[in-house]
Amino acid sequence: MTAIAAFLRKTPVIRLQDYFTAGGFTSLAPIDWPKPEPEVVESLIKAVDAMSDDEKQRVVLDAARVAALADEPGQNALQNVVVNRAVFDTLEGANNRSLWVFLNENDRFRLAEEVRYNDERRRGRSWSGFGVDPDLAVKKDPVSLAAFTAAIRERFETPNVHVDIFDRHRVILEGEECELVQVAVYREGRPEDTLGFDANSTLSRRIVKPVFEAALTYEAATGVIEVVAKTREDRIDLTRYMARDLLGITLDEEQSLPLREYDLSMLLRPFDFPTDPADGIAGVTVKELRLMDLGDAKERITLESMSGADRTIWQMAEHRIGLDIGGGARVLGGTGDVAEWVVTRARFTIKFHPGPEGGRGKSLSMTVTMPHGCNLKDMTPQERLIGEKYLRLWGILKDDNDEGDVLE
């Protein structure tokens, strides 16, 4: 009940009343809604705990879905798809907005879940991108949708496929938005044999058919298709079907987008990390460098500067191992062949000034691994915007191949 209690305390009573009134819960004890909010919440926590198992479980599951869209990525996803923005934007509190959409625009709530599924996995292991013609219209007519669905049924050998197609937007750099069409695909998998308890609490085997989800987006302004699915083969096939049946074009595998490329060579010497005063950044510190000797790629040296260290990472390299990074990454005082080093990984910490509410300023940690790895994909949308902005500004993220990302 801990999660339910937290959810009930974070959600306005007026919205909770809407939920429990509309839900038709027969086992919920009467609630005196006009009472002061703390009293209503405490009585509601007790009443939910005393509900029947089936109805209590329904509340638990609903609350989990609502709470999942109450963080920043979830709120962005809801804002992407909600119809009545005039009401949504005036509601106070993330739980309030999330539950309002759940109650009043339930179909859009599910679309928001699909948006979040796509964006959370963007540029991760299950992501691929393809460049096609720009300014194409995505077909949404029954004939085109039927052809697309039939291709998925045949490819995955399943009779049950569900497809959603809807317009949305994504926030990009400097607060600008790009318009997208997203295609969400649900397909039934092969039967699986699992253990479970029946109505008599007897352990038994049951047959279940899992549902697998995939997502594709098309940005008309750039002609980019992005797809999230389990395997590369799945991603290629789903993109081909979308191109053929929904865009009316033919996709070649050679049109896949290049991976993002990162360059850490500027860190072979002290770097000042310029920032924009408007972003409220107090400072940038290199916390870790991993270096490789070009003459012996089988060994690495990792330098790590802990909190409170008096030396910079470059001063530490010279002091501890005689590595004169500032002088071109050569070992001081050595004899014979001189090692020549390259930076293969770096970890930065961006420290922000405290906000208006005071307290400690936030920190953002970024790890870049040569040539294609970065942890930007694990961050919130706002953190990704800041991270991408400065990786470009510092010359680390190269824009010429700037459409993909992978893990180290």
N, C-alpha and C positions, 0 to 999 in steps of 0.2 A: 504493500500500500504506500510505500515511501514515494515512489514516482507519481502515483495518483494524487497524493496529498500535495506534493510540490506543484503539480499541474493545476489543481483546484485553487491553490493560494495565489498563483501567478495570473489567473484569468479573472476578469471582472465578473461580478455576480450576475449582472444583467445578461452576459453572454452565456454563463453557465445555466441560467434559467431557461434561455432559449433552447439550449442543447437538451436538457433533461425534460423539458416540456414537449419538445418535438419528437423525442426519442421513443415515447410510448413505453417507458419502463414500468412494468406492473409491480415489481418487487421493491421499488424505491419508497421509503417512508415519506410522508408529507413533509415538505420543507416550508418554513415560514420565510419566504423570500424578502418581505419588506424589512426584516430585522437588520441591525447593523451588520456590515459585511463580515467582520471577524466571526460573529456568532453564526451567520449563515454558513460560512466555509467550514467551521468546526462541526456543525450539525450535518453538513453534507458529507464530510469525510466519514463520519460514523454511519450515515445512511448508506453510502456506497459500499462500505465494508460489510454491511448486513444484507446486501442484495443477493439474489440467487446467483449461483456460480456462472450460469450462462450469461446473464445480464451484466454481472460484474466484469466478466471477461470481455464483453463487448465494449464497456467503458474503457477498460485498460487498453484495448487495441485502438480505439478511436483516439484516446488521449495520446498514445504513442505517435500516431500519424500526425496529429495536430502539432505536438511538440517538436517533431522532426522538421517542420517547416517554420518553426519559431526562431531559428537562429538566422544569422545574416544571409547565408546562401539560400535558405528556405524562403526568407522574405523577398529576396530578389527574384526567386522563381515564381512566387505568387504574383508579384508585381508584373512579371512578364506576361501573364495570361489572364488576370482577373478582368472581368468585363466592366463592372461598376467601380471604376477608379475613383469617382466622386465620393463614394462612401468609404471605400477601402483606405484612401489616403488620409481621411479625417479620424480614423479609429486610432486610439492610443493603446500601445502595448502590442508586442509581437504575438503573444498567445491570443489576444483579442482579435487581431486581424486574421490570424490563421484559422481560428475557430469560426469566425464570421464567414470566410470563404467556404469552409467545410460544410456549413449549414445552408448557405444561400446560393453558392455556385459550386455544388459538389463535383460536377463534371470538370470544371476548371481547376478544382483542387487536385484532381487526379492528373490533369495535364501539368500542373506545377510539380507534382512528384516526378513526372517524366522529364521535365526540364532539369530538375536537380540531378536525376540519375545520369543524364547526358553530361551536364556541366562538371559534375564531380569526377567523371572518368575521362574528361577531355585531356588529351595529350599524355595519357597514361599508357600502360601496357596494352589495354584493350581498345586503343584509339588508332584510327588511320585517317588521312586526309587525301582528297583528290581534287585536282584542278580541272574544271570543265568550262563550258561556255558561260559567260555572265548573262544577266538580264533574261533568263529563261523563266517561263511561268510554270509553276508546279501544278500538274493536272490533279484535280480532286473529283472528277466526274466518276460515276459508278463503273463505267467500262474500264477506265484506266486503273481504278482502285482494284477492280476484280482481277485484272491481268497481273498486277503487282502481288496481290494476295495469293493467286494461283501459283505463281513462280516460287513463292516462299513455301507453300504447302508441298510442292514437288521436291524442292531442294532439301527440305528437312524431313520429308516423309511423314507428315502429320496432317490430319484433317482439320485441326483447330488452330486458326491463326486470327489474331485481332490486330487491326491497324488504326492508329489515330494520326490525322494530319492536321496541323494547326499552325497559325502564324504566331510569332513571338519575336522578342528582340534580345540582344545581349549587350551589356555595357562594355565598351572598349576603352581605349586610352582617353585621358582628359575628360571623362564623363560622357563622351559621345556614345551613341547607340547604333548598332547595326541591325538591320531587319533580317529575320530568318524565317524559313519554313521548316518545322520539325516533323519528322515521321517517326512515330513510336510503334514498334513491332513486338507483339507478344505471340509466342508460339508454344504449343504443348510439346513436352519432351517425351522420351520413351518411358514406359512404366518402370517404377523402382519399388523394390521390396524393402519396407522399413518396419522396425518394431514400434509398437504403440500400445496404449491401454484402451480397452473398450469401455462401454458404459458400466460394466460390472467390475471395473478396475482390474481386469485380467490382462496380463501381458500377452499380446498376440501380434502376428504379422499382418500388415496391411499393404495393399497396393496403392501407390500414389503416382500421379503423373505431374511432374514439376512443370512450371511455366518459366520460360526463358525470355528475357527482355533484351531488345536492341534498340538503338536510336540513331537516326540520321538527321542531319540538318543541311539545308542549302541556302547559301547567302548569294542572292542575285547580284549584288553590287560587285562582288569579287569572283563569282563563279566557282566557289569552293564548296565541295561536299565533304562533310565530316561524319564519320560513322563510329559508333561504339558497339562492339560485339565481341564475343569470347575469343575467336581465333581470327588470324589474318585472312584465311580462306573465307570464313563467314563474312568478314567485312568487305572483301572484294566482291563476293557474289551479291550481297545485299545492295551494294552501291551500283553494281551493273543493272540490277533489276530496277532500282530507282531511276537511274539515268534513262533506261530504255522505256519503262512503262509510265513514269511520272514526268520526265523531262523531254522525252522524245529524241534522245541522242544515244550514241554508242560510246561506251567508255572503254579505253585501253588501259591496261595495267600500268603502262609507262606514264600515265598521267598522275600517278600517286605523288604527293607533295614531298619535297625534300625535308629531312630532319632539321630542326633548329641547330645552328652551329654557335659554339661559344669559344671565345679566345681569351685566355688568361695571361698572355705574354706581358701585358702592362704591369703585372704584379711581380716581375723580375726586378723591379726597382720600387722605391717608395712611391705611393700613389695618393693623391690628395682627396679623391672622391668628391667632386663638386656636387652640390645639391641645390634644390629650389627652396628658397626661404618659405614659400607658401605651404610647403609640405610639413613644416614644423620639425625638421630633423636636427637633432642635437649633435650627432656625430656618427661616423662609420668606422668600424674597427675590423681589421682582418684577424680572425680568431684562429684560423688554421690554413696552412699551406702544405700540399703534398707535392714533392718534386721528384723528377726522374732524370737520371743521368742518360743523356742521349747515347753515350758509349756503352751503357749496360742497362738495357730496358728491363732486366729481371729484378732490379732492386729499386726501392723507393725510400725517400726520407720524408717523414711527416713532422711538421712543426706545429705545435698547438700552444696558443697563448691563453692562459686562464684569466678569469676575472680578477682585476686588481693588479695585473702585471705592470711593472714599471717600464719595460721595454716594448717597443713595437715588434712585430713579427720579423721585420728585417734586421733590427738590432739584435734580436734573439738568435737569428741564424748566424750572424757573425760572431756573437759572443760564445755560443755553445759549440758550434761545429766549424767555425772559421769559414762559413759560406758567405762570400761577399755578394749578396743578391744585388745590392745597390750598384755594385761595380760591374754587373754583367753576369752574375750567377757563376762565379768561379771560386774555387777553393783557395784561400790565402795561404801563402807559404808552402805550397805543395811542390813536389818535384816530379819530373817525368811528364806524362800526359796530363793535361788539365781537363778536369771534368766540365762538361757543358750541360746545364740543367734546363729543364722546362717545367712549368707549373702544370700539373695534371688535375689538381683539385684545389678549390679554395672555399672557405666558409667565412661569410661576412655577418656582422651584426649591425643593423641599422637601429640606432637609439633615437626615439622621439622625445620632444619636450613634453612635460606633463600637460594634460588637457585643462579646460576651464575648471573642471571639478577638483583639480589638484592631484595629489598622490604622485606615484612614480610614473614616469613616462613609459610607454609601451616599447617593446623591442621586436624587431623582425629579423629572423635568421635565415640566410639564404646559402645554399650549398650548390656550387657549380662544379661539374666534373667534365673534363675534356673528353671528346669533342661535343657530345650531344646531351649530357645529363644535367638536370636541374630539378630542384624540389619545388619549383613554382606551382606545379600541378597539385600539391598537397595543401595549398594555402586557400584562404577565402578569396572571393573575387576582388575585394578591395586591396588585399595584400598582393595579389597577382598584378594588379594595375600598377601599384607602387614599384614592385619588384621588376617588372618588365620595363617600366620607364627608366629606372636607374641602370639596369643592366645594359640598355641601349645607350644611355647618356655616357656611361663610362667606357663604352666600346667593347663590352664583353659579349653582348648578344648582337649577332650580326643579322641585319635586316634582309640581306640578299637571299638567305635560305630560311625564312622565318615563318614556317607554317606547321612545324611538328615538334615533338619532344619525346624523349624516351627516358627510362630509368637507367641508372648506371649499370 
